[in-house]
């Protein structure tokens, strides 16, 4: 058996490194977050943008959460002042991701 086959056999047992760090940061952010996060669609310069607002936590936690959402959506965006902006209409996907992380979500402008 070559080393590639052995490595492929171990992959299901190993946790993803980035997901562990994101989940740990999300746990500390969830403790501070008593109000639900608002997920809504907005238009910026005529283009759709998904906003996540009312985040309570440090700027570092906000940036980590924004990075995780942008990576999972495969889109750009920004984060500042307790608000995360993800370029594109990802309302449903972001709401599902946040619910999976254990946050409460208030859905605004959903169809």
N, C-alpha and C positions, 0 to 999 in steps of 0.2 A: 504494500500500500504506500503510495507516495504522500508527501507532506500536504499537498493540496486537498486530497481526499480527507485526511485527518482534520485539517483546518475546517473544511466544510461541515464535517460532523460535529464540531464544537460550536459553530456559530449559533445554533438555536439556544444553547445554554448560556451564552455570554450576553450580558445586558449592554445596551448602547451607552457609551460614555456621555454624550451630550444630553441624552434624554434624562439620565440620572441627575445631572447638574441642574437641568431646567426644572425637574420635578422638585428638587430640594429647594430651589429658589421660590418656586410657586407655593410650596408649603408655608414658607415664612410670609409670603405675600397674602395668602389666604387667611392667616391668623389676623392680619390687620384689616382685611376687607370684610366689612359688615354689610354694606350696600351692594346690590348687584351691579355688575359691569354692564354698561349700555352698549349694544352693538347696533349700529345704524348705517344706512347708506347716505352719502352726501355727494354732491357734485362739486368738483374743483376744476375750474377752467373748462367746464363742459364734459369732463371725464369722470367716471364713477370712482368713488373712494369709499372704503369701509372704515368707519371710525369706531374705536373702542374707548369709551370715556368713563369718568368717575373711578379711576384707579387710585387706590390709597396705598401708598408704599413709597419706598425710596426710588430715586432716579435710576439707580443701578438695577433694581428689580424690574422697573418699567422697561428699561433697555433690553434686559434679558428676555422678558415676555414678548416684546416687540420683535426681537430677532427670531424667536421661536415661531411666532405667527407668520412672519415674512418668509422664513425658510419653508415652512410647511405649505404655504400658499404659492410659493415660487414667484413672489412679487416684491417690488420695492416699497418703500414707505419711510415713515419717520416716527419719532416718539418725543414728546415734550409736554410739560405741564399736566401730567396725569392723563394724557391722551395719546393713543396710538392710531396712526393713519396707515392703512395698507392700500396701495394702489390697486384698483379693480373692485369688482363686486364679489366679495367673498363672505357675505353675511352668514350664510348657512354653515359654511365650512369653519369659520372662526368661532361661531357659537358652539358648534360641536366640539372643537378643540378645547375651548375654555371650559365647557361642561365636563369634558374628560379629565381636565386638570383639577376639577373640584370647585371651580368658581361658580357663583350664581350669575345668571345672565338674564338681562332684560332685553327683549328683542323689539327694536323700533324699525318701522318701515319694512316689515317682512310681508311678502305676498300672501 
